[in-house]
């Protein structure tokens, strides 16, 4: 039997991948650099949002197995990732 949390995380990743594939197909269909850049820029919102959501769901699922110190380290790591993604 598949764990519900793992299923939710996997579903979010499949959804994210589907959005990426649709965006690539849309870029090919539009066949214009300026419009392709707009589509590509809109994907910059999807990636971090899926990362945050999937990580949050995973951490909630593991919260009973992690000590407070380990949870703080994971949170610090995710925060560093987000800072690295957001600050260009």
C-alpha positions in Angstrom: 0.0 0.0 0.0 1.4 3.4 -0.9 1.8 6.0 1.8 -0.6 8.9 1.4 2.0 11.5 2.0 4.4 10.0 -0.6 1.5 9.7 -3.1 0.7 13.4 -2.5 4.3 14.4 -3.0 4.6 12.3 -6.2 1.4 13.7 -7.6 2.6 17.3 -7.1 5.8 16.4 -8.9 3.9 14.8 -11.8 1.7 17.9 -11.9 4.8 20.1 -12.0 6.4 18.0 -14.7 3.2 18.2 -16.8 3.2 22.0 -16.5 6.8 22.0 -17.7 6.0 19.8 -20.7 2.9 21.9 -21.6 5.0 25.0 -21.4 7.6 23.5 -23.8 4.9 22.6 -26.2 3.4 26.0 -26.0 6.8 27.6 -26.7 7.1 25.4 -29.8 3.6 26.3 -30.9 4.2 30.1 -30.4 7.5 29.9 -32.2 8.5 33.4 -31.1 11.4 34.2 -28.8 9.6 37.0 -26.9 6.5 34.9 -26.2 8.7 31.9 -25.3 10.5 34.0 -22.8 7.2 35.0 -21.2 6.2 31.4 -20.9 9.6 30.5 -19.5 9.4 33.3 -17.0 6.1 32.1 -15.7 7.6 28.7 -14.9 9.9 30.5 -12.5 6.9 30.7 -10.1 5.9 27.1 -10.4 9.2 25.4 -9.5 9.8 27.1 -6.1 6.1 26.8 -5.2 6.1 23.0 -5.9 9.5 22.7 -4.0 8.1 24.5 -0.9 4.8 22.5 -1.0 6.4 19.1 -1.5 9.0 19.7 1.2 6.4 21.0 3.6 4.2 17.9 3.1 7.2 15.6 3.5 8.3 17.4 6.7 4.8 17.2 8.1 4.9 13.5 7.4 8.2 13.1 9.2 7.6 15.5 12.0 6.9 12.7 14.5 10.2 11.0 13.6 12.5 14.1 13.6 13.9 15.7 16.7 13.5 19.5 17.1 17.2 20.0 16.3 17.0 18.0 13.0 13.8 19.7 12.0 15.6 23.1 12.5 18.5 21.9 10.3 16.1 20.8 7.6 14.3 24.2 7.8 17.6 26.1 7.6 18.6 24.1 4.6 15.3 24.7 2.8 15.6 28.4 3.7 19.1 28.5 2.1 17.7 26.9 -1.0 14.9 29.4 -1.3 17.3 32.3 -0.8 19.5 30.9 -3.5 16.6 30.5 -5.9 15.0 33.9 -5.2 18.1 36.0 -5.2 19.6 36.1 -8.7 
